[in-house]
Amino acid sequence: MQILAYLIPISLFLGGVGLVAFIYTVRSDQYSDPDGDAQRILSGQYDDKPKT
């Protein structure tokens, strides 16, 4: 039972790190165009100069 005193704070910390990473990716527009990405993967055309 004493191990729970270590595991609960560690799991809360790791969950917080995951939440912060998710919020960072949302704010940096990493999920801005999922449909366009899906269409580019399925198309046979390749872009030598992708948009930045």
C-alpha positions as CSV (number, residue, x, y, z in Angstrom):
1,M,0.0,0.0,0.0
2,Q,2.9,2.4,0.5
3,I,3.8,2.1,-3.1
4,L,0.6,3.9,-4.0
5,A,2.1,7.0,-2.3
6,Y,4.7,7.0,-5.1
7,L,2.6,5.8,-8.0
8,I,-0.3,8.2,-7.7
9,P,1.8,11.4,-7.9
10,I,4.0,9.9,-10.6
11,S,0.9,9.0,-12.7
12,L,-0.6,12.5,-12.1
13,F,2.6,14.1,-13.2
14,L,2.9,12.0,-16.4
15,G,-0.8,12.7,-17.2
16,G,-0.1,16.4,-16.7
17,V,2.9,16.2,-19.0
18,G,0.8,14.5,-21.7
19,L,-1.9,17.2,-21.3
20,V,0.6,20.0,-21.7
21,A,2.1,18.3,-24.8
22,F,-1.4,18.0,-26.3
23,I,-2.3,21.6,-25.6
24,Y,1.0,22.7,-27.1
25,T,0.3,20.7,-30.3
26,V,-3.2,22.2,-30.6
27,R,-2.0,25.7,-30.1
28,S,0.8,25.3,-32.7
29,D,-1.8,24.3,-35.3
30,Q,-0.5,20.8,-35.9
31,Y,-4.1,19.5,-36.5
32,S,-5.1,22.4,-38.7
33,D,-5.7,20.4,-42.0
34,P,-6.3,16.7,-41.4
35,D,-8.4,16.2,-44.5
36,G,-5.7,17.8,-46.7
37,D,-3.1,15.5,-45.3
38,A,-5.2,12.5,-45.9
39,Q,-5.8,13.5,-49.5
40,R,-2.1,14.1,-50.1
41,I,-1.2,10.6,-48.8
42,L,-3.7,8.9,-51.1
43,S,-2.8,10.9,-54.2
44,G,0.0,9.8,-56.5
45,Q,1.4,13.3,-56.9
46,Y,4.5,14.4,-55.0
47,D,5.3,17.9,-54.0
48,D,9.0,18.7,-54.3
49,K,8.5,22.1,-52.7
50,P,6.0,21.7,-49.8
51,K,4.5,24.8,-48.1
52,T,6.2,25.9,-44.9
